[in-house]
Amino acid sequence: MKKLFFTLAVGCIGLSATAQEVRRSWSGDLEAMGQKLPIILNLANGKCILDSPAQGATGIPATIDLLTKDSIKVSIKSLGATYAARYVDGRLEGTFAQAGMKLPLNMKETSPDGPNRPQTPRAPFPYTTEEVTFTNAKAGATLAGTLTVPKGGAKCVMIMVTGSGPENRDEEIYAHKPFAVIADRLARAGIATLRYDDRATGQSVGGDMKNATSADLAEDAAAGIEWLRAQKRFKKVGLLGHSEGGLIAFILGAQRKVDFIVSLAGPAVKGDSILLYQSRNSGSPFAKGITMEYLRNLLKGNKWTEWFMDYDPTENIANTKCPVLALNGTKDCQVPAAQNIPVLRRLLPKNKKTMIKECEGLNHLFQHCTTGRPDEYYAIEETFSEEVLEDIINWIKKL
């Protein structure tokens, strides 16, 4: 769930008497609204771009207004923002200004290749991948995705459904590619997957993503399930959903669309309770006293948010008869285990194959963490817990 993140973006640069001579990258944390927002400045060949990887914003063009041996100033016109800094003891010490706010932003030199992500799959692969498309005719959307199949085929396949907001097939965020990591590990264990770009995102075309609700996106996933069944290559078709994708899993589970479900931090309570929890636990000193009425007025007019706040998943959960593996991290600050797991235990129909588990020390992305808050996600090198990957594989193999 990423709808409530603070919407401030910025980037990365280098320092020299002549910009044309420099190729350097700098990174630092911008502290705003009680959250730390990682910022990267890239300077290469006389040009400057800014990245806010935690928000998926990269390549934001910036203008170099001043560049000397000890000072730099850039302006980011698309954001109405500036960054001015001096080079002191090997780092940049400066101020980021936007919309009347002035915030300290100190940066240290970093690798231009980006953060280390050791779990990201790299070729050669011991399985096959196929670029495929399927269509949701009702929405006018053609979804593009990757079908990953173990060599020799597989008995079961899972369609993978991402969390909220426009997501590509890898659910790429904070330079992590969790769905690529999961698909890779499952294929190596003999399990096929189909992951796809959300409508109007990546290589998928058509469909209204801006005004799409979870119910609309569930229809996209259903179209993918129908496509998989039509291939007649797999005996069972399941669904792995993360966050909003877990909510969608129970929508389709209640409709008997899938043979099994893996829910990763899927909401089990009404959406307004989820968003109120997120708001009150954002880390901002102003957030503790937020009321439901204030939150609803604040978010009024956003179709996705209004639908989500009014949606109660309990009926669909109670009507999901297929086997379910439901996992939540104990340090999840977006879909908290203590709020959602008890509801799943109470409502999911009795099924000897169903397993509900709280994963100790993991956050919403299923990373080992300290606080669990979103401002940690980017700094953590781990993309997805190896223990959880093993839990998923072992559970599927026993179906």
HELIX and SHEET records of a PDB file:
HELIX    1   1 ALA A   19  GLU A   21  5                                   3    
HELIX    2   2 PRO A   53  GLN A   55  5                                   3    
HELIX    3   3 LYS A   77  LEU A   79  5                                   3    
HELIX    4   4 PRO A  178  ARG A  188  1                                  11    
HELIX    5   5 SER A  214  GLN A  231  1                                  18    
HELIX    6   6 GLU A  244  ALA A  254  1                                  11    
HELIX    7   7 GLY A  271  ARG A  280  1                                  10    
HELIX    8   8 MET A  292  LEU A  299  1                                   8    
HELIX    9   9 LYS A  303  ASP A  310  1                                   8    
HELIX   10  10 THR A  314  ALA A  318  1                                   5    
HELIX   11  11 ALA A  337  LEU A  347  1                                  11    
HELIX   12  12 PRO A  374  GLU A  376  5                                   3    
HELIX   13  13 GLU A  386  LYS A  397  1                                  12    
SHEET    1   A 9 ARG A  23  ALA A  32  0                                        
SHEET    2   A 9 GLN A  35  ALA A  44 -1                                        
SHEET    3   A 9 LYS A  47  SER A  52 -1                                        
SHEET    4   A 9 ALA A  57  LEU A  67 -1                                        
SHEET    5   A 9 SER A  71  ILE A  76 -1                                        
SHEET    6   A 9 ALA A  81  VAL A  88 -1                                        
SHEET    7   A 9 ARG A  91  GLN A  98 -1                                        
SHEET    8   A 9 MET A 101  THR A 110 -1                                        
SHEET    9   A 9 ARG A  23  ALA A  32 -1                                        
SHEET    1   B 8 TYR A 127  ASN A 136  0                                        
SHEET    2   B 8 ALA A 141  PRO A 150 -1                                        
SHEET    3   B 8 ALA A 192  TYR A 196 -1                                        
SHEET    4   B 8 CYS A 156  VAL A 161  1                                        
SHEET    5   B 8 LYS A 236  HIS A 242  1                                        
SHEET    6   B 8 PHE A 260  LEU A 264  1                                        
SHEET    7   B 8 VAL A 324  GLY A 329  1                                        
SHEET    8   B 8 MET A 355  CYS A 359  1                                        
END                                                                             
